Amino acid sequence: MGILKHALKHVPLFADLTDRELSLLTATSRRQKFPAKNMVFQEGEPGDVLMVILSGRVKVLLSGKHGQEFILAMLGPGNFFGEMALLEAAPRSATVMTVEPCEFLLLEQKDLIGLLKTQPLIAVKILKHLSQRLRKTNEQIRSLVMFDIYGRVGRCLLNLAETKGGRANGQFLVPNRPSFQEMAKMVGCSRETLSRAMKALKDNGCLTVTRNTIYINKVWE
């Protein structure tokens, strides 16, 4: 139980909870493992479970009528998904697939609702972070609508740096970088367009790209 409490404490959604509140939360949870390249759930399926990533990485994506994909996010340990299940048992709004072997902590809606009814302060703290997640989603939509390809690539890389890497020696960095194909699906363009944009950004010194890491040397719009 102590290990789970420690894991949840590093999840932004639960970061404000006290040790007692975390203990109440972990008492209602269970673990589940998935192999690499496995579908966790599909868009449109019934949803009544919030999932916290304990290890591994997943991609959250939307599928078009003709088989095209748009990647909403690449998530790793400490991230969560399926948060709409906290509020209602509605169909899943996106598909989630594992990129590598994963272990999740599962919190079922019926257990969470029962807990929140008796512990309203937990609900207030969780809603605060759900609001922050919604704000980030709005920023992603704004980026797709208002920015050119370079602005969209910039927003995408900064979001990845925030969730996966951070800063080192004055640079933002994206470790375990996604492939150009995956990045193209994140910014809503073809792989060829993404490759040309990345080359231009490297040539003017905005980016340094290695086999596994992208370094953001300076921010652009």
Buried (B, 14 or more C-beta within 10 A) or exposed (E): EEEBBEBBBEBBBBEBBEEEBBBBBBEBBEEEEBEEEBEBBEBEEEBBBBBBBBEBBBBBBBBEEEEEBBBBBBBBBBBBBBBBBBEEBEEBEBBBBBBBBBBBBBBBBEBBBEBBEEBEEBBEBBEEBBEEEEEEEEEBEEBBEEBEBBBBBBBBBBBBBEBBBEEEEEBBBBBBBBEBEBBBBBBBBEBEBBBEBBEBBBEEEBBBBEEEBBBBBEEEE
